[in-house]
Amino acid sequence: MKKKNIRNNGLARVKIIRPLHAPPRSGLAPYPALRLLAVVVAGILAGTRHPFSLDIWIVAFSVALTLTAIGLVFSLRIPSSRFPAPFTALFYLAVVFTGFGAYGDFLFNHVPQGGLLLQAGRTVVVAGRVDGRPGGSSRGTAFVLDISSMHEGDVEKAMHERASVFVQHPKGEALSLRDGDLVLVSGLVGIPGGAANRGEFNPHQRARLQRVSASIYAEGPWRVLHEGESDGGAFKRLFVHPVHDYVIDTLVAFFPDGPRRQFMAGVLVGQRDGLDEDLGEAFRRTGTAHILAVSGLHVGLIVLVVNLLLHRLRVTGPGRWTVFLLTAFVLILYGSVAGGATSVQRASIMTMALLGGGVSGRKSFPLNSLALADILILSFDPLELFTPGFQMTNGAVAGILLLLPRLNPPAGSGGGILAGAWHALRGSLSLTVAATAGVAPVIAMYFGSFSIVGIAANLPVVFFSSLMVYALMPMLFMNLVSGWLASFFAASAFYFAGIAIDAARWFSAVPFASVPFSSGTAGALAWYAVLAALLLFMMPARRVRAFILLLGVVDFLIWMPLFSGGQPGPPSAVTVNLGRDVAVLFSSGRESVLIDAGRDERSFKRIVNQAEGFALPPLSAAVGFSAKDSVISRVPLGRHMLSADSVLSLSSIVAFRPAGGVLRVWSRSRSLLMVNGLQGLRTSGGAARRADMAVVRLHRFRRKDEAALSGWIGDAAPGCCILIPGPLMPKKEKGFLSRFAQRNPRVQVRSKTEQVVFL
């Protein structure tokens, strides 16, 4: 007997319009923002590194936009066609690519016409608005000025330009400025120079990334006139500045001045100006400097507090949207209080994307939220792509999102207290390893070092720093009600801050805590490609692609030295710029000597970094030429040659003073001559002192000096001659000296932003 299915009675027939396909298990299908981010990054790279003019970019953008509009109209007029059409999607990606390319080209490769560059070397008076939080140090205050006008006598000339301003503090006078303040600045206009030495901070590159075309140097705070309060709008006036002042005032009220309070200010609101240099170096050497960046930990605590206070509103749909909007407002407020750091922007946007997905009922993917945050950040400033902060924060977060689930899978139920403690410890260690794997190549690329103790140091430093933040947040809220209750949290925060600082200093004192290592851009890309191959290898269906990617990396590493011309060997001599001073590193291939050493301990650290960067042999001795004996004697090397010493003999290098103001250094293959004045170029009998490389310090350069120097160059035929003009040399003679160097290919005038490397 047949049975009748009564469940379908009365139901209308269902017409299948389009077959339903199961979503792919892996790939980029759930990550549309990630695909779009790839196009955005490609457009910015093309726009900043291209050989085309801005007009070509604008025309290409207009054509792509027109074709996209035509494609959309065509798709809407024909309902049966696929929306959007494949060609329309391609045209849309072309719009994004050319739009960011034009934007990046305009910001990076163009400066205003008739601006401050024409005033280089002159003292000007400009008016404008402080853009961003000013940075302070023991030497002075630095900030970016958004110029609105320039005063020439009684005439005010409109100007729209950005300049970096440095105000010196000769007497330690503090300059009280904040973001948005209107100021009048009088100072000397200059052009940002390049890095003093290889691998060091590059002011010119930073100026281009900040869209700054010129610099202004002011001798003191009296050169800055504060014309008005902050012009940041009602939001900053009513919310940002009061909250920032409250946080700083609370820290000052509860904690004494010192490293702990400076550490707390840096962690809470990103104010690291007063942080002790030795403490900052300890965090960098141990790979824990990221703890000073206001990031996801703080954003997570703020979201937790807001949700705890408003959890009863989340039972209804309108209530959930209310909580979401209030959370977004608080995150925007905190990001502004923290100075608009990239890490805060990224964490806030990611959090809002994840919370917005939960409120709207849509599934949110963290990696897609990270890409969305990057797109929004780059939309406001495409040049943020080239900043170390942007790259490090993305590397760390991407490493955590991709590697942490595989390094520390969720624990099963049961197991007891010991199993839970072990899982927590393993999770903390896995988190550190994942973040380190994502950020290590970026640190090596920009800072030329790698922290060996980073993984071990991160465990106590991050743990106690997190406990400090957990205590500081309720302290700030409790202080609004009762200072006595807030003091208990303040005592805990002070204790945890001390442990974190002591741990960082202890690990930084470990020998070889940080080793010099520079990966370069190619090395960083190869590292990330290997990580991607390992992730693909964990998926059985993707192992073929993993092997192909690994083979591509190996092939790239093999062929790259051939196209780059190979790495040259260590030089025989190299100069190291130390402000007004200059040091020389001389190598025999087996050992090296240092000639002059700057003025303080930090100068010697820079010298050591250059010796390691050029792969020179270990330093064996310090030789004094123009530096004082007190400076040379403090250099931590085994041998010293002071002004009273005439000979220094090492196993492969000999230094000798044949006369006053003359130093000769030679090895089996190379020789160096250093003289103070042209008279040292020849002996008392008139014979020319010969050397492969000569360093000549000059106080005057007249016609007779030119003749004497030309005659010695013709007789001695040095491979390279470096001329160092004295600080009191007249400007006219400096120009005469520069023209002389241009006519002689073996002669060059010492530059504060260019090293001389003699192979």
C-alpha positions, 0 to 999 in steps of 0.5 A: 500500500502506498503511503501519502506524504501529507507534509507537503499538502497545500504547499506551492511549488518552489521554483529554483531560480539559481542552483545553490552552491556550498561556500568554499571551505578555504580561500579569500571568499569570506575576505572581500576587504582583504582582496580590496586591500591588496588593490589599495596597497598596489595602487599606493606603491605604484603611485609613489614609485612610478615614472608617470606624471600626476596628470596621467594618473588623473586621466586613468582614474577618470576613464576607469570611473566612467567605464564603471558608471557605464557598466553599472547602468548597463547591469541595472537596465538588464535585470537578467544579467549578472550584477555586477558584470565581470568587466564592471568589477574589473573597472571598479578595481581599476578605479580603486587602483588609480585613485590611490595611485593618484592620491599617493603620487600627489602626497609623496612626490609633490610640494607647493609651488612658491612655498618655504623651499624658496626661503631656505637659509632665511629667517621667516615668520609664519602662522599656522596650526599645530597638527598632531601631538608635539613631541618633547625631549631634553633638547626641545620641542618638535611639532608639525605646523600646518601653515596658513600664512607667512609674514614679510615685513608688514605684508601677510602672504597666504600659504598652505604648506606643512613644516616641521618645527623644532624649538630649542630649550636652552634653559630647559623651559617647557613649551606648552602646546597641544594639537590644534593650537594657533601659533606664530613661529619665527625661525630659520628655514632649512631642508630636511637632510638625509640620514647621518649614517647608514641605517639611522633615522632619516629626517628627509624620508620622515618629512616626505611621509608627513607631507612636510616640505621644509623645516623651521628651527627656532632658537628658544620658546621666545620665538613661538607666540601662542595666538589662541586656544586649540582650534580642534572643534567642539569634540576636542574642546569638550571631550578630548582635552578634558579627558587627556588632562584628567588622565595626566593629572590623576597620574601626577596626583597618585604617583611620584615623578620617575620611570614608573609614572613615565611608563604608565603615561606612555602605556595609557595615552601614548605620551612617551616624551619623558620616558627615560632613554635607558629604559626605552633602550631596555624595552627595545633590546628585549623586543618588548617596546610594543608594550609602550604602544596603546593597542588592543589591550586598552581597547579591549578593556574599554569595550569590556567596561562599557559592556558591563555598565550597559549590559542590560540594554543588550536584550533588545535590538535598539538597545544593542545598537545603542550600546554599539554606538556608545562603544564606538563613541568611547573608542573614538574618544580614547583614540583621540586622547591617545594621539591618534596612534595607528595601533589604536585606530586599527584596534578600534576599527577592528573592534567596531567591525566585529561588534557591528557584525554581531549587532547586525546578525552577520558573521565577522571575520577578524582577518577581514576586519583587520583589512577593513581597518587598514583600508580606512586608515590608508584612505585618510593617509596613504603614506601611512603604509610606509611607516614602521608603526603601521607595518609592525602592528599589522604584522603582529596582529596578522601573526596572532590571527593566523598562527595562534589558533594552530600553536594553541588550539582550544583546550578540552573540558576537564583536566583540573587546575594544573591543566588550566594553568598549563594551557594559560601558560602555553597560550601566553607563550604561543601568543608571544611566538605568533606576534614575534613571527609577524613583527620580527622581519619588520624590526630587522628591516628598520632597526637592524637587530633581533632580540634573542631574549624577546620570547622569554622577556615578553612573558613577564613584561607583558603579563605585569604590564597587563596587570598594571593596565587592569589596575589603572583603568578602575583607578581612573574611574574610581577617582571620579567617586573616591580618591581613597578607593582609587589609591588601592588600585594605584598602589597595585599599578605602581607595584606591577609597573615596577616589576615590568620595568625591572624585568625589562632591564634584567633581560636587557642586561643579558649578554647578546640580548639583541644581535645585529641583523638586517633582513632588508625588504627582500628578506622580509618578503621571503620570511612572510612567503615561508610563513604562508607556505607553512600555513598552506602546508597545514591544509592537506588540499593546499600542500602542492601550492605550499611546495610551489611557494617554497620553491619560489622563495628558494629560487628568489633567494638564489637569483637575488644576489645575481641581480643585485650585484652581490654584497661587497666585502667589508671596507678598509675605512668608513667615516661615521658622522656624529653631528659636528664631529666625525669618526673614522673606522680603519680595518685591516681585515683582521681587526679595526681601530677607531679614530676619534669617538664623538663626545658621549657614550651614545656616540660610541653606540652609534659607532659600534652599530656602524662597525657591525652594519659594515661587517668590520672586524672587532674594534681593538683600539681607540686613537685620538686625533681631534677628540679630547683625551678624556673622551678617548680614555672612556671608550670601552676598548682594550687599547688607547692612543692618547695625544701624548702617545706617538705609536700604537702597534697592533697585530695588523695595524700601526698608528704613528704621529710623525708630527703635531696635527698629523696621524698616519695609520696603515695596514698591509694593504691600505694606509690612512693620513689625517692632518689638521691643516695643509702644512701636515700634508708634507714633511719638513723637507717638503716631501709629500706624505702619501696615503690611500685615503686622506682626511684634511681638516681646514680652517681657511681655504684661500687661493694659496690653499687651493694651490697647496692642496692641488700640488699635494694631490698631484704628488701623492695621488691619494685614492680619496681625499676628504676635506672637513671645513672648520666651523669658523670658516667664512661662508665665501670660502666654504663655497670656494671649497665646494667648487674645488671639490666638484672639479676634482673627482678624488676630493669631496667635502665632508657632509653631515648626511653622507658617509665615505666608504673606502674599499 
